[in-house]
Amino acid sequence: MQEKPAQHPDVDNMIADLCSERPALHVDGDRNLADYGIDHHLASFLRSNLSAGQRSIETGSGISTIVFLLLGTKHTAVSPDEGEPERIRSYCEEHNISLRHYSPVVAASETFLPTLEQTAPFDLALVDGNHAFPAPCIDWFYLTRVLRKGGIMVVDDTQLWPCRVLADFLDAEEVWQQLVRTERVATYRLLAEPSEVLSRWWGQQPYVMLRSRSNLWARVSQLFFGR
Ligand SMILES: C[S@@+](CC[C@H](N)C(=O)[O-])C[C@H]1O[C@@H](n2cnc3c(N)ncnc32)[C@H](O)[C@@H]1O
């Protein structure tokens, strides 16, 4: 019988230790071990917004993956680096963290996500894979397809322009409710069905309207409504 998902009994201390210990789960350009993981603010956001048994997905993997596993979510992590699942597994084995609900996918998100079935929607999606433009937007698009209405989208590393422009776009959209936005991270609740959100034409997208300079309505809207 499948083990029921559960939070780690010492979840808060484990997350605190993980965020201060910061294991090197990535590799840099010279193939040396490195840490590019989420910070403790995002870890506590995940702690407050997820419960055991919920479904989560992320592009990229590392410290965030271990946080999801400590929280007991059924978790999919998509990253092309085959060393990351090995290093994550070995950290979890050393720290007695269950790997039962961990589904690593060794692939680039832009090739894997379009193939993902929409049958069982996710409760939370984290965009934190390739940060070069337009990768965060591609991840956001395909992750929105598999997010449930009411689910949460997280965009990390908004200090980088390709992530920030995505967050700025989402801030202007009434179908995404901003939850928290800091220098580094932006989080949103999806207020509509994914199919509705992804089929909007550009004239329904305030951020696009506002930046389409020839559009008179956008200027009027900016003047009167500030967006
Ligand atoms: C900033 S790190 C991720 C940090 C992770 N969330 C954590 O807390 O440790 C970026 C991640 O993106 C992965 N990555 C790079 N290119 C990718 C791609 N095309 N698709 C998915 N992941 C990618 C890297 O291997 C790395 O895991």
The ligand as an SDF file (V2000), in Angstrom:
LIG
                    3D

 27 29  0  0  0  0  0  0  0  0999 V2000
   18.2820   28.8360   -9.4720 C   0  0  0  0  0  0  0  0  0  0  0  0
   18.5260   27.1050   -9.6230 S   0  0  0  0  0  0  0  0  0  0  0  0
   17.1300   26.3880   -8.8850 C   0  0  0  0  0  0  0  0  0  0  0  0
   17.0370   26.5410   -7.4870 C   0  0  0  0  0  0  0  0  0  0  0  0
   16.1050   25.6070   -6.7900 C   0  0  0  0  0  0  0  0  0  0  0  0
   14.7420   26.0960   -6.8490 N   0  0  0  0  0  0  0  0  0  0  0  0
   16.5930   25.5430   -5.3960 C   0  0  0  0  0  0  0  0  0  0  0  0
   15.9290   26.0080   -4.4850 O   0  0  0  0  0  0  0  0  0  0  0  0
   17.7210   25.0340   -5.2240 O   0  0  0  0  0  0  0  0  0  0  0  0
   18.1600   26.8600  -11.3350 C   0  0  0  0  0  0  0  0  0  0  0  0
   17.8100   25.4390  -11.6890 C   0  0  0  0  0  0  0  0  0  0  0  0
   17.3610   25.3760  -13.0320 O   0  0  0  0  0  0  0  0  0  0  0  0
   17.8470   24.2050  -13.6150 C   0  0  0  0  0  0  0  0  0  0  0  0
   17.7560   24.3850  -15.0810 N   0  0  0  0  0  0  0  0  0  0  0  0
   18.6350   24.9250  -15.9490 C   0  0  0  0  0  0  0  0  0  0  0  0
   18.1370   24.8900  -17.1950 N   0  0  0  0  0  0  0  0  0  0  0  0
   16.9050   24.3330  -17.1040 C   0  0  0  0  0  0  0  0  0  0  0  0
   15.8990   24.0060  -18.0510 C   0  0  0  0  0  0  0  0  0  0  0  0
   16.0470   24.2610  -19.3490 N   0  0  0  0  0  0  0  0  0  0  0  0
   14.7610   23.4070  -17.5940 N   0  0  0  0  0  0  0  0  0  0  0  0
   14.5970   23.1570  -16.2720 C   0  0  0  0  0  0  0  0  0  0  0  0
   15.5200   23.4470  -15.3520 N   0  0  0  0  0  0  0  0  0  0  0  0
   16.6540   24.0260  -15.7550 C   0  0  0  0  0  0  0  0  0  0  0  0
   19.2370   24.0600  -13.0190 C   0  0  0  0  0  0  0  0  0  0  0  0
   19.7250   22.7600  -13.1680 O   0  0  0  0  0  0  0  0  0  0  0  0
   18.9070   24.4250  -11.5760 C   0  0  0  0  0  0  0  0  0  0  0  0
   18.3760   23.3230  -10.9060 O   0  0  0  0  0  0  0  0  0  0  0  0
  1  2  1  0
  2  3  1  0
  2 10  1  0
  3  4  1  0
  4  5  1  0
  5  6  1  0
  5  7  1  0
  7  8  2  0
  7  9  1  0
 10 11  1  0
 11 12  1  0
 11 26  1  0
 12 13  1  0
 13 14  1  0
 13 24  1  0
 14 15  1  0
 14 23  1  0
 15 16  2  0
 16 17  1  0
 17 18  1  0
 17 23  2  0
 18 19  1  0
 18 20  2  0
 20 21  1  0
 21 22  2  0
 22 23  1  0
 24 25  1  0
 24 26  1  0
 26 27  1  0
M  CHG  2   2   1   9  -1
M  END
$$$$
